[in-house]
Amino acid sequence: MNYTWDWSVLLQAPYGGWLLAGVGWTLAVTAVAWTIALAIGAVIGTMRGLASAPLRVLATAYVELFRNVPPLVQLFLWYFVFPEVVPKALGLWIKRDMPLPEFTTASVAIGLFAAARVAEQVRAGIETVRARLLPAALATGLRPLQAYRLVLLPVACRTILGPLTSEFLVTFKMSSVALTIGVMELSAASQQIANYTFHGFEAYGAATLFYLAIGLAITGLMHRVDARLGAR
């Protein structure tokens, strides 16, 4: 194999800029998707533990639908199909006039998928503490929803911090599927550099190092948060 390595190509304009911009878009997609996943996942996970049968059925349907359809298929459905089945004006806005349509669609699609996984973690956490905390919370005069919101959910989130860290890392790595609809995140940037320079090993190697470094940083940060919360 007569391959000539040249890592300096990544420092040349515009390739280094593409790579750094890709890191930025990857982090942006991850941040927005994870915010959506936490917000919706907490609600759906709580609903799955309520006494109301209709709410439990609705929450279960959400989890089973979004968890069992591949995220890439969901992304294509949101980006290519959904704008065609809604009213024409709304569809045109989604495809053309919505700010950053590719980024927004990718973030929402990944966030909704991740929310189903977060919901299962939240449900498991609530079930772990519900038997001993719910009666005590109700005895203080709290209503069931107040007990879940003020007592069970905060305590459950502390107990599932480790699994939530894993889900965050999954969401971070899943951001790479956004390249399929035109988001120039890290994987797309490295692919573009490889196409322009024919130095694919260097481009994908740099992307791998960025993914690894960010993943390790996230894991280390969450371990510190877990240690501080656990000490209280």
RAJOTA-V729709 format. One record per pair of residues at least 24 apart in sequence whose C-alpha atoms are under 6 Angstrom apart, sorted by the first residue. I is the first residue (numbers start at 1). J is the second residue. Records with the same first field share a line. If there is no record, write none. Layout:
I = J, J
This chain:
7 = 202
18 = 189
19 = 189
22 = 184, 185, 186, 189
23 = 186
25 = 185
26 = 185, 186
29 = 107
30 = 172
32 = 107
33 = 107, 108, 110, 111
34 = 111
36 = 111
37 = 111, 114, 115
40 = 115
41 = 115, 118, 119
42 = 119
44 = 119
45 = 119, 120, 122, 123
63 = 116
66 = 113
67 = 116
75 = 109
102 = 183
103 = 183
106 = 178
125 = 156, 160
126 = 156
